[in-house]
Amino acid sequence: MENIKYSFQMNMWGIPKFKEINNLGEWYDKDFTANGYFMDWDNILKYLSTAGYKGIELVWYQIDFIKMQFGSLKNFSEFIQKRGIEKVTGGFSINMGSENAENLPGILAMQKKIIDDLAELNAETLIIMPAGQYFGTGPLSDEQLQNVATALNEVGKMAAEKGIDVSIHNEFWCAVNLSNHEKLLELTDPRYVKYCLDTAQVSIMGVDIVDFYDRWHDRVKYMHLKDTNKKSLPESERFKAGAEYDDEGKRWFYELGAGCVNMTGLYEKMKEHNFSGWATVEADGAPDNLAAMLLSKWYIDNILSPIYK
């Protein structure tokens, strides 16, 4: 097995309307655009497989729609494997409101359902944004941060019973931010809570990803890979109400190699520490998913992979 396998985050595809379009020609009788190529799981998975991606990552809201489209998650797993995708590597979710202890029962109930679904998909990781948005929530008190950690620990224990890791995923606009994201790692149980390093999100937050990975490599079991040209943004930008999207509609994130994140330095450290696992490429904000997945995979194959060999 390769040390690193690559999956693709399906969030920017939304929920493809169809399982499979059997006769694409029918679309051209009414629609002369390329829309038909991007409306079904069949074609999208073939693009990913052809580009060399071995897995896909889902977002929690996609899973119930997949059940409706395919009849069962088992059917979906078989469908993707026939198109060259080995597995669903993980699922992304949010512990919304975890800073308040009274929200814990609801969080556990929601995440249990997702964990059960991921187990049925034979996924490996539940990636969790540890709390909601900073705007209207932060800054967190020590007690609130402990509540966030408790929620992660409890979800992690549930997931471990199903053979699934829980991995923290920090966003630059999250209530857990630069001042306390490492403290949160210290408060969580390493047996049950790992870390998903998002190369662009934490760079925007003000983290040196090479130094961070070097110090926390034993907890980093999963990766989200994307680039950005905006590093170490001030709080006035990170903590805006609409911080996930630039107020002027500009992109925060770019394909690998199109920004200023030190990806080559990170891969040198990954080689040093013998990272082994899945890395998910993301195309957040990309105007063309197909172009984004190909450009990032080119950068991986031609710039990053040679470092690791």
C-alpha positions in Angstrom: 0.0 0.0 0.0 1.2 3.5 -0.8 2.1 5.6 2.2 -0.4 8.3 1.0 -3.6 7.7 -0.8 -5.7 10.6 -2.2 -9.4 11.1 -1.9 -11.6 14.0 -3.0 -14.0 16.0 -0.9 -17.4 15.9 -2.6 -18.9 19.0 -0.9 -18.5 21.2 -4.0 -20.3 18.7 -6.1 -23.3 19.1 -3.8 -25.6 16.1 -4.3 -25.5 14.8 -7.9 -29.1 14.7 -9.2 -28.8 11.2 -10.7 -27.3 7.9 -10.0 -26.4 7.3 -13.6 -27.3 8.9 -16.9 -27.6 6.0 -19.3 -28.0 8.0 -22.5 -26.2 11.3 -22.5 -27.4 11.9 -26.0 -30.9 12.6 -24.7 -29.5 15.6 -22.9 -28.2 17.1 -26.1 -31.6 17.0 -27.7 -32.6 19.7 -25.2 -29.4 21.1 -23.7 -26.3 21.8 -25.8 -24.1 22.7 -22.8 -21.8 20.4 -20.8 -24.3 20.3 -17.9 -25.1 16.6 -18.5 -21.5 15.6 -17.7 -21.8 16.9 -14.1 -25.2 15.7 -12.9 -24.7 12.1 -12.0 -22.5 10.0 -9.7 -21.4 7.8 -12.6 -19.5 10.4 -14.6 -18.1 12.3 -11.6 -16.6 9.1 -10.0 -15.1 8.2 -13.4 -13.4 11.6 -13.6 -12.0 11.1 -10.1 -10.8 7.6 -10.7 -9.1 8.6 -14.0 -7.3 11.4 -12.2 -5.9 8.9 -9.8 -8.0 9.5 -6.7 -8.7 6.3 -4.7 -11.3 7.6 -2.3 -14.0 10.2 -1.8 -15.0 12.1 1.4 -18.6 12.9 2.1 -20.3 15.7 4.1 -23.0 14.6 6.6 -25.9 16.1 4.7 -25.1 14.0 1.6 -25.5 10.6 3.3 -29.3 10.5 3.6 -29.7 11.6 -0.1 -27.3 8.8 -1.1 -29.5 6.3 0.8 -32.5 7.5 -1.2 -30.7 7.4 -4.5 -29.0 4.0 -4.1 -31.4 2.2 -1.7 -28.6 1.5 0.7 -25.1 2.5 1.6 -23.9 -1.0 0.7 -25.2 -0.4 -2.9 -23.4 3.0 -3.0 -20.1 1.4 -1.9 -20.4 -1.3 -4.6 -21.3 1.4 -7.2 -18.2 3.5 -6.5 -15.9 0.5 -6.4 -17.0 -0.5 -9.9 -15.9 2.9 -11.0 -12.4 2.6 -9.5 -12.9 4.3 -6.2 -11.8 2.1 -3.3 -13.9 3.6 -0.6 -15.5 6.5 1.2 -12.5 7.6 3.4 -14.5 9.7 5.8 -17.2 12.1 6.5 -17.2 15.8 7.6 -19.5 17.1 10.4 -19.7 19.9 13.0 -20.1 19.8 16.8 -22.3 22.8 16.7 -22.8 24.5 20.0 -20.3 22.2 21.8 -19.1 25.1 23.9 -22.3 24.8 26.0 -22.5 21.6 28.1 -26.3 21.4 27.7 -25.9 20.7 24.0 -23.9 17.5 24.5 -26.8 15.0 24.3 -28.0 16.4 21.0 -24.4 16.4 19.6 -23.9 12.8 20.6 -27.3 11.7 19.1 -26.5 13.5 15.8 -22.9 12.1 15.6 -24.0 8.6 16.5 -26.2 8.5 13.4 -23.3 9.7 11.2 -20.9 7.2 12.9 -23.3 4.3 12.2 -23.5 5.4 8.5 -19.8 5.8 8.2 -19.3 2.3 9.7 -21.7 0.9 7.1 -19.6 2.6 4.4 -16.4 1.1 5.9 -15.0 4.7 6.3 -12.0 5.4 8.5 -12.5 8.9 9.8 -15.1 11.3 11.1 -13.7 14.8 10.6 -15.2 17.3 13.0 -15.2 21.0 13.1 -15.0 21.3 16.9 -17.5 24.2 17.4 -19.5 26.7 15.5 -18.4 30.0 13.9 -16.4 32.5 16.0 -18.8 35.3 15.1 -21.4 35.3 17.7 -19.7 32.6 19.8 -16.1 33.5 20.5 -13.9 34.2 22.4 -14.4 30.9 24.4 -13.8 30.8 28.1 -11.7 28.0 29.6 -14.9 26.3 30.7 -16.3 26.5 27.2 -13.2 25.1 25.6 -13.3 22.2 28.1 -16.9 21.6 27.0 -15.7 21.5 23.4 -13.0 18.9 24.3 -15.5 16.8 26.3 -17.8 16.6 23.3 -14.9 15.5 21.0 -13.8 12.9 23.6 -17.3 11.5 23.9 -17.9 11.3 20.2 -14.4 9.8 19.8 -15.2 7.0 22.2 -18.4 6.2 20.3 -16.6 6.2 17.0 -13.8 4.0 18.3 -16.4 1.3 19.1 -17.1 1.2 15.4 -13.4 1.3 14.4 -13.5 4.9 13.3 -11.2 7.7 14.2 -12.4 11.2 15.1 -10.2 14.0 13.8 -10.4 17.7 14.7 -10.7 20.0 11.7 -9.9 23.7 12.4 -11.3 26.4 10.2 -9.9 30.0 10.2 -13.4 31.2 11.1 -14.1 28.7 13.9 -14.8 29.6 17.5 -11.7 27.5 18.3 -9.0 29.5 16.8 -5.3 30.5 16.8 -5.2 31.3 20.6 -6.6 28.0 21.7 -6.5 25.3 19.0 -3.4 23.7 20.4 -4.8 23.9 24.0 -7.9 22.0 22.6 -5.5 19.2 21.4 -4.0 19.0 24.8 -7.5 18.7 26.4 -8.6 15.9 24.2 -7.8 12.2 24.6 -5.2 11.1 22.0 -6.7 7.6 22.1 -10.0 8.9 20.7 -9.3 12.2 19.1 -6.8 12.7 16.2 -6.2 15.7 14.0 -7.0 16.5 10.4 -4.6 19.1 9.1 -6.2 21.4 6.6 -3.3 23.1 5.0 -5.1 26.3 3.8 -7.5 26.8 6.7 -4.8 26.8 9.4 -2.5 28.8 7.3 -5.1 31.6 7.0 -5.6 31.2 10.8 -1.9 32.0 11.2 -0.3 28.6 11.7 3.0 27.5 10.2 1.9 24.1 8.9 5.4 22.7 8.7 6.2 23.6 12.3 2.7 22.4 13.5 3.0 19.1 11.7 6.5 18.6 13.1 5.3 19.0 16.7 2.0 17.3 16.4 2.7 14.6 13.8 1.7 11.8 16.1 -1.8 13.2 16.2 -2.2 14.1 12.6 -3.7 11.0 11.0 -5.6 12.6 8.1 -5.1 15.6 5.7 -7.2 18.1 3.9 -5.1 19.6 1.1 -5.8 22.9 -0.6 -3.9 26.2 -1.2 -4.5 29.8 -0.4 -2.9 33.1 -1.2 -4.0 34.7 2.2 -1.9 33.6 5.1 -2.1 34.8 8.7 -5.2 37.0 8.2 -6.0 39.4 11.1 -8.9 38.7 13.4 -10.8 41.5 11.8 -11.0 39.3 8.7 -11.2 35.9 10.3 -14.0 36.7 12.6 -16.4 38.4 10.3 -20.0 37.3 10.1 -19.5 35.8 6.6 -15.9 34.8 7.0 -16.2 31.6 5.1 -16.7 33.6 2.0 -15.1 36.9 1.1 -17.6 39.7 1.3 -16.6 40.7 -2.2 -17.0 37.2 -3.5 -13.3 36.5 -3.8 -11.9 33.0 -3.3 -10.2 32.1 0.0 -8.9 28.8 -1.4 -7.0 27.6 -4.5 -5.7 24.5 -6.2 -2.5 23.1 -4.8 0.5 25.1 -6.1 -1.6 28.2 -6.9 -1.1 29.9 -3.6 1.6 30.4 -1.0 1.2 27.5 1.4 4.5 25.7 1.9 3.3 22.3 0.7 6.8 21.1 -0.3 8.1 21.8 3.2 5.2 19.9 4.7 5.8 16.9 2.5 9.5 16.9 3.5 8.3 16.6 7.2 5.7 14.0 6.3 8.5 11.9 4.8 10.7 12.5 7.8 7.9 11.3 10.2 6.7 8.6 7.7 3.1 9.8 7.4 0.8 7.0 6.2 -2.9 7.5 5.5 -5.4 9.4 3.5 -5.2 12.9 2.2 -8.3 14.6 0.8 -8.0 17.2 -1.9 -10.6 20.0 -1.6 -11.9 22.4 -4.2 -13.7 24.9 -2.0 -14.7 27.9 -4.0 -13.4 26.6 -7.3 -15.5 27.7 -10.3 -14.8 24.4 -12.0 -14.6 21.2 -10.0 -13.1 19.2 -12.8 -10.3 21.7 -13.5 -9.6 22.0 -9.8 -9.3 18.3 -9.2 -7.0 17.9 -12.1 -4.7 20.8 -11.4 -4.3 19.7 -7.8 -3.6 16.1 -8.8 -1.0 17.3 -11.3 0.8 19.2 -8.5 0.6 16.1 -6.3 2.0 13.8 -9.0 4.7 16.1 -10.3 5.8 18.2 -7.3 4.8 16.5 -4.0 4.9 12.8 -4.7 8.6 12.9 -5.8 9.5 14.4 -2.5 8.0 11.5 -0.6 9.6 8.7 -2.8 
